């Protein structure tokens, strides 16, 4: 009987952090979902004209545009879309060997 009580207590101790972790995710509110939909529509997605064949690509493209607008990491594409390169290095001729 004591081993059963110990086993139940051990299961409760192990399961408590898992249950509290699962409840830490808060669902989105209606206002947050509506704001996300407005952002995606402003990025060019129109759910009224989406078809089954273009749905995944259309919404993924709009989500990518929204993600680029909210990118604050400093990484990603440049703002003006241009790049700089250095000058070409001069060609180096190999030095002749004395024995040849």
N, C-alpha and C positions, 0 to 999 in steps of 0.2 A: 504494500500500500504506500509506503514512504517513497519507493522508487517512482510510482505513478505521480505522486505529488511533485517530486523533483522534476520529472519529465515535463509535466504541464507548466511548471514555473519557468523552466528553461525555454519552452516554446513561446511563452508569453514575453519573456525578456528579449528573445530574438525577433519576434514579430512586431513588437511595439515600434522600433525605429522605422521599419518598413511601412507600417500603416501611417505613421506621421509623415513620412516622405511622400507617400502617394497623395496625401491631402494638401501638400504645399502648393500644387499647381492650381491657380485660380482660373476659372473659365473666363472667356472674354464677355464683356457686357454688350448689350445691343448697340450702344453708342460706339464702342470700339470697332465692332464688326461693320457698322455703317460707315465709319470714318475710313476703314481699310477699303471698302467698296468704292467710296468716292475717290480715293487716291488712285486706285486701279483704273477707274473710268477716266480720270484726268490724264492718266498715262497712255490712253488710247484704246483701252478695252471697252467694247460695247456689247453687253450680254444680249441685247435684242437682235443683233445680226450674227451672233456666233452660231456656227453649225457644228455638228458632231465631228466632222472631218478636220476642222480647224481649231476646235476648242482648246486642246492642250497647248498647242503652239502659241495661240493668241494670248491666252492668259499668262503663260510663262514669260512671254516677251514683255507684257505689261508689268508683271511683278519684277522682272529684271530692271526695267526702267525706274520703277519706284525704289528699288534697292540702291541703284546708282545715285538717285537724288538724295537718299538718306545716308550715304556712305560718309562717315566722319573719321575713318581710320587713317586717311591720308594715302591709302594704297588704292590702286586701280588705274584706270586710264587717265591720261592728262586732260586738262580742261579744254585746251585748244586743239587737240588732236594732231599735233605735230611732234616731231622728234629731232634731236640734234645728233650729228655724228662728228667725229674728229677728222682731222686731215689724214690722208692716206700716208702710210709709212713708206719711206724710200726703200727701194729694193736693195738688198745687201748681196754683193758678190762674194762667193766663198774665196778665201785666201788660197793661192796656189801652194802646193806642197813642194818642198825642196827636192825630194827624191824622184820626182816624176818629170 
